[in-house]
Amino acid sequence: MSDQIAEFPLPHDATDEERSTARTEIARHTRVVGDDRDRVRLAGRAIGQTGPIWHFQYLRMYELPQGFLIAGHDLREGIKVGYADTADGLPRCFENEGVGEFIEDELRFRGVIGSEHATA
């Protein structure tokens, strides 16, 4: 996995502060391999995306060499980043319950997490 590179897109109208926040917050959890005006490239693999929901324009989810990351563009607060040791923890990275349900649905749809009630 360490050789996989994923991209987190930045809004066209992202401020320098939002770009800096994205790079800094993502770098807390994985290696940032590059960035430019419209994206941050990171060590990891994209596992899902969703949005808009609540005041998030979009959310992107990644499997990292160690753990899982979720990043999104909150229209009111800028770039938000969350981390979890397991994919099951990603829905709890943001406070809004509806956002968590939306994230969980995307991860189930993509087969990243399974239903504990599913039959074998």
NUSENU-842804 format. One record per atom (N, C-alpha, C): residue number from 1; chain; atom name; x, y, z. Coordinates in pm, whole numbers. Layout:
! residues N
- num_cadena_atomo_px_py_pz
- NUM_A_CA_X_Y_Z
...
! end
This chain:
! residues 120
- num_cadena_atomo_px_py_pz
- 1_A_N_82_-120_0
- 1_A_CA_0_0_0
- 1_A_C_85_125_0
- 2_A_N_206_119_53
- 2_A_CA_287_239_68
- 2_A_C_318_308_-64
- 3_A_N_303_236_-176
- 3_A_CA_332_296_-305
- 3_A_C_207_353_-373
- 4_A_N_91_341_-310
- 4_A_CA_-31_395_-369
- 4_A_C_-45_542_-334
- 5_A_N_-90_619_-434
- 5_A_CA_-109_763_-416
- 5_A_C_-254_797_-447
- 6_A_N_-316_872_-358
- 6_A_CA_-453_918_-377
- 6_A_C_-452_1071_-379
- 7_A_N_-561_1128_-424
- 7_A_CA_-572_1274_-430
- 7_A_C_-694_1321_-353
- 8_A_N_-674_1426_-274
- 8_A_CA_-786_1496_-210
- 8_A_C_-806_1624_-289
- 9_A_N_-924_1640_-353
- 9_A_CA_-948_1760_-433
- 9_A_C_-976_1882_-346
- 10_A_N_-928_1994_-389
- 10_A_CA_-957_2121_-322
- 10_A_C_-1055_2199_-409
- 11_A_N_-1146_2273_-347
- 11_A_CA_-1239_2353_-425
- 11_A_C_-1164_2456_-510
- 12_A_N_-1220_2489_-623
- 12_A_CA_-1159_2588_-712
- 12_A_C_-1134_2721_-640
- 13_A_N_-1225_2756_-550
- 13_A_CA_-1212_2883_-480
- 13_A_C_-1151_2869_-341
- 14_A_N_-1077_2759_-316
- 14_A_CA_-1015_2739_-184
- 14_A_C_-917_2852_-153
- 15_A_N_-919_2894_-29
- 15_A_CA_-826_2999_14
- 15_A_C_-690_2937_44
- 16_A_N_-589_3019_54
- 16_A_CA_-456_2970_92
- 16_A_C_-462_2904_230
- 17_A_N_-544_2958_319
- 17_A_CA_-559_2901_452
- 17_A_C_-620_2760_444
- 18_A_N_-721_2741_359
- 18_A_CA_-781_2608_342
- 18_A_C_-680_2510_283
- 19_A_N_-602_2554_187
- 19_A_CA_-498_2468_129
- 19_A_C_-396_2426_235
- 20_A_N_-354_2521_315
- 20_A_CA_-259_2493_421
- 20_A_C_-317_2397_525
- 21_A_N_-443_2419_562
- 21_A_CA_-510_2331_658
- 21_A_C_-517_2190_603
- 22_A_N_-555_2175_477
- 22_A_CA_-565_2041_416
- 22_A_C_-431_1971_424
- 23_A_N_-328_2037_380
- 23_A_CA_-194_1976_379
- 23_A_C_-149_1939_521
- 24_A_N_-163_2031_614
- 24_A_CA_-117_2010_751
- 24_A_C_-194_1897_820
- 25_A_N_-326_1899_808
- 25_A_CA_-409_1798_876
- 25_A_C_-391_1659_815
- 26_A_N_-379_1651_684
- 26_A_CA_-355_1522_619
- 26_A_C_-218_1470_658
- 27_A_N_-118_1558_665
- 27_A_CA_19_1518_699
- 27_A_C_31_1466_842
- 28_A_N_-65_1495_928
- 28_A_CA_-64_1441_1064
- 28_A_C_-81_1289_1064
- 29_A_N_-141_1236_956
- 29_A_CA_-180_1095_953
- 29_A_C_-112_1013_844
- 30_A_N_-61_1078_741
- 30_A_CA_4_1007_632
- 30_A_C_99_1101_560
- 31_A_N_180_1045_476
- 31_A_CA_278_1124_401
- 31_A_C_208_1200_289
- 32_A_N_231_1330_282
- 32_A_CA_184_1412_170
- 32_A_C_295_1408_66
- 33_A_N_260_1360_-55
- 33_A_CA_363_1345_-159
- 33_A_C_362_1461_-257
- 34_A_N_268_1552_-244
- 34_A_CA_265_1669_-329
- 34_A_C_133_1743_-315
- 35_A_N_134_1867_-356
- 35_A_CA_10_1944_-357
- 35_A_C_24_2058_-456
- 36_A_N_-88_2101_-505
- 36_A_CA_-91_2219_-591
- 36_A_C_-222_2291_-566
- 37_A_N_-256_2379_-651
- 37_A_CA_-371_2466_-632
- 37_A_C_-503_2391_-613
- 38_A_N_-518_2276_-679
- 38_A_CA_-649_2209_-675
- 38_A_C_-649_2070_-613
- 39_A_N_-538_2026_-550
- 39_A_CA_-537_1894_-488
- 39_A_C_-417_1875_-396
- 40_A_N_-437_1780_-303
- 40_A_CA_-328_1733_-217
- 40_A_C_-312_1585_-249
- 41_A_N_-191_1542_-283
- 41_A_CA_-163_1402_-310
- 41_A_C_-105_1339_-184
- 42_A_N_-158_1221_-148
- 42_A_CA_-121_1157_-23
- 42_A_C_-95_1009_-41
- 43_A_N_-14_952_50
- 43_A_CA_10_808_50
- 43_A_C_-115_740_103
- 44_A_N_-182_665_18
- 44_A_CA_-304_597_57
- 44_A_C_-384_558_-65
- 45_A_N_-502_500_-39
- 45_A_CA_-589_453_-146
- 45_A_C_-730_507_-121
- 46_A_N_-789_568_-221
- 46_A_CA_-926_618_-209
- 46_A_C_-1022_501_-194
- 47_A_N_-1112_509_-96
- 47_A_CA_-1208_400_-74
- 47_A_C_-1353_446_-83
- 48_A_N_-1377_575_-99
- 48_A_CA_-1514_622_-110
- 48_A_C_-1522_773_-115
- 49_A_N_-1638_820_-161
- 49_A_CA_-1663_964_-165
- 49_A_C_-1812_986_-157
- 50_A_N_-1848_1101_-104
- 50_A_CA_-1989_1131_-89
- 50_A_C_-2010_1282_-74
- 51_A_N_-2131_1322_-82
- 51_A_CA_-2166_1462_-64
- 51_A_C_-2263_1505_-171
- 52_A_N_-2321_1617_-162
- 52_A_CA_-2321_1705_-44
- 52_A_C_-2414_1652_65
- 53_A_N_-2377_1681_187
- 53_A_CA_-2456_1645_304
- 53_A_C_-2429_1747_412
- 54_A_N_-2536_1791_477
- 54_A_CA_-2531_1892_583
- 54_A_C_-2463_2014_525
- 55_A_N_-2353_2068_581
- 55_A_CA_-2285_2177_512
- 55_A_C_-2150_2133_457
- 56_A_N_-2137_2002_429
- 56_A_CA_-2020_1952_357
- 56_A_C_-2051_1953_208
- 57_A_N_-1964_2015_131
- 57_A_CA_-1977_2011_-14
- 57_A_C_-1945_1870_-64
- 58_A_N_-1841_1809_-5
- 58_A_CA_-1804_1672_-39
- 58_A_C_-1716_1614_71
- 59_A_N_-1708_1481_75
- 59_A_CA_-1622_1407_166
- 59_A_C_-1549_1301_86
- 60_A_N_-1423_1274_120
- 60_A_CA_-1345_1168_56
- 60_A_C_-1285_1081_167
- 61_A_N_-1284_950_144
- 61_A_CA_-1234_854_241
- 61_A_C_-1116_778_183
- 62_A_N_-1016_750_269
- 62_A_CA_-893_686_225
- 62_A_C_-848_579_323
- 63_A_N_-794_470_267
- 63_A_CA_-721_372_347
- 63_A_C_-574_414_342
- 64_A_N_-513_427_457
- 64_A_CA_-374_470_467
- 64_A_C_-285_349_494
- 65_A_N_-154_366_484
- 65_A_CA_-67_256_523
- 65_A_C_-96_208_666
- 66_A_N_-136_301_753
- 66_A_CA_-179_266_888
- 66_A_C_-302_348_923
- 67_A_N_-419_287_919
- 67_A_CA_-542_354_956
- 67_A_C_-621_405_836
- 68_A_N_-719_491_868
- 68_A_CA_-812_543_769
- 68_A_C_-832_692_790
- 69_A_N_-853_764_680
- 69_A_CA_-865_909_685
- 69_A_C_-991_951_610
- 70_A_N_-1055_1054_660
- 70_A_CA_-1167_1116_590
- 70_A_C_-1140_1266_586
- 71_A_N_-1163_1326_471
- 71_A_CA_-1142_1470_457
- 71_A_C_-1257_1527_375
- 72_A_N_-1296_1648_408
- 72_A_CA_-1406_1709_336
- 72_A_C_-1399_1860_338
- 73_A_N_-1481_1918_252
- 73_A_CA_-1491_2063_246
- 73_A_C_-1621_2105_310
- 74_A_N_-1611_2163_428
- 74_A_CA_-1725_2216_501
- 74_A_C_-1743_2359_454
- 75_A_N_-1858_2390_399
- 75_A_CA_-1882_2522_342
- 75_A_C_-1874_2634_445
- 76_A_N_-1893_2603_572
- 76_A_CA_-1888_2705_676
- 76_A_C_-1752_2712_746
- 77_A_N_-1686_2597_759
- 77_A_CA_-1565_2592_840
- 77_A_C_-1439_2557_762
- 78_A_N_-1449_2534_632
- 78_A_CA_-1332_2501_552
- 78_A_C_-1303_2352_549
- 79_A_N_-1178_2317_532
- 79_A_CA_-1137_2178_520
- 79_A_C_-1139_2111_658
- 80_A_N_-1201_1994_666
- 80_A_CA_-1207_1916_789
- 80_A_C_-1148_1779_761
- 81_A_N_-1068_1728_855
- 81_A_CA_-1002_1600_840
- 81_A_C_-1025_1518_966
- 82_A_N_-1053_1389_948
- 82_A_CA_-1069_1297_1060
- 82_A_C_-989_1171_1036
- 83_A_N_-954_1102_1144
- 83_A_CA_-874_979_1135
- 83_A_C_-938_873_1224
- 84_A_N_-928_747_1181
- 84_A_CA_-974_634_1261
- 84_A_C_-879_517_1238
- 85_A_N_-864_435_1339
- 85_A_CA_-778_317_1327
- 85_A_C_-839_214_1232
- 86_A_N_-973_209_1227
- 86_A_CA_-1043_115_1140
- 86_A_C_-1144_191_1054
- 87_A_N_-1184_130_944
- 87_A_CA_-1284_192_857
- 87_A_C_-1416_212_931
- 88_A_N_-1448_121_1023
- 88_A_CA_-1572_133_1101
- 88_A_C_-1575_261_1185
- 89_A_N_-1460_320_1214
- 89_A_CA_-1454_441_1295
- 89_A_C_-1476_569_1216
- 90_A_N_-1467_564_1084
- 90_A_CA_-1481_686_1004
- 90_A_C_-1616_757_1022
- 91_A_N_-1728_685_1032
- 91_A_CA_-1855_756_1048
- 91_A_C_-1863_839_1177
- 92_A_N_-1779_812_1273
- 92_A_CA_-1782_887_1400
- 92_A_C_-1683_1004_1403
- 93_A_N_-1619_1032_1291
- 93_A_CA_-1518_1139_1288
- 93_A_C_-1578_1279_1293
- 94_A_N_-1704_1293_1254
- 94_A_CA_-1769_1424_1256
- 94_A_C_-1890_1417_1347
- 95_A_N_-1925_1528_1409
- 95_A_CA_-2027_1531_1512
- 95_A_C_-2169_1508_1461
- 96_A_N_-2201_1552_1342
- 96_A_CA_-2337_1543_1293
- 96_A_C_-2375_1398_1263
- 97_A_N_-2484_1351_1325
- 97_A_CA_-2527_1212_1310
- 97_A_C_-2564_1179_1165
- 98_A_N_-2627_1271_1095
- 98_A_CA_-2663_1248_955
- 98_A_C_-2542_1230_867
- 99_A_N_-2437_1305_893
- 99_A_CA_-2313_1292_817
- 99_A_C_-2254_1152_841
- 100_A_N_-2254_1109_967
- 100_A_CA_-2202_977_1001
- 100_A_C_-2278_866_931
- 101_A_N_-2411_878_925
- 101_A_CA_-2492_778_856
- 101_A_C_-2461_775_707
- 102_A_N_-2443_892_649
- 102_A_CA_-2410_903_506
- 102_A_C_-2276_836_477
- 103_A_N_-2176_860_563
- 103_A_CA_-2044_800_548
- 103_A_C_-2054_648_561
- 104_A_N_-2126_603_661
- 104_A_CA_-2142_459_682
- 104_A_C_-2209_393_560
- 105_A_N_-2313_456_507
- 105_A_CA_-2380_401_388
- 105_A_C_-2283_390_271
- 106_A_N_-2198_490_250
- 106_A_CA_-2101_487_140
- 106_A_C_-2001_373_160
- 107_A_N_-1951_358_282
- 107_A_CA_-1855_251_309
- 107_A_C_-1917_113_292
- 108_A_N_-2043_98_330
- 108_A_CA_-2112_-30_308
- 108_A_C_-2134_-54_159
- 109_A_N_-2177_48_88
- 109_A_CA_-2200_36_-57
- 109_A_C_-2072_-7_-129
- 110_A_N_-1959_49_-88
- 110_A_CA_-1830_18_-152
- 110_A_C_-1771_-114_-103
- 111_A_N_-1835_-177_-3
- 111_A_CA_-1785_-304_50
- 111_A_C_-1666_-290_142
- 112_A_N_-1643_-169_191
- 112_A_CA_-1530_-145_280
- 112_A_C_-1561_-197_420
- 113_A_N_-1685_-179_463
- 113_A_CA_-1731_-236_589
- 113_A_C_-1852_-323_557
- 114_A_N_-1875_-422_639
- 114_A_CA_-1988_-511_617
- 114_A_C_-2093_-495_723
- 115_A_N_-2206_-547_695
- 115_A_CA_-2315_-541_792
- 115_A_C_-2301_-656_890
- 116_A_N_-2309_-625_1016
- 116_A_CA_-2303_-732_1117
- 116_A_C_-2429_-817_1112
- 117_A_N_-2533_-769_1042
- 117_A_CA_-2658_-844_1031
- 117_A_C_-2669_-920_900
- 118_A_N_-2571_-904_813
- 118_A_CA_-2577_-973_683
- 118_A_C_-2559_-1122_703
- 119_A_N_-2627_-1198_620
- 119_A_CA_-2613_-1343_626
- 119_A_C_-2498_-1388_538
- 120_A_N_-2436_-1495_576
- 120_A_CA_-2320_-1546_499
- 120_A_C_-2364_-1627_380
! end
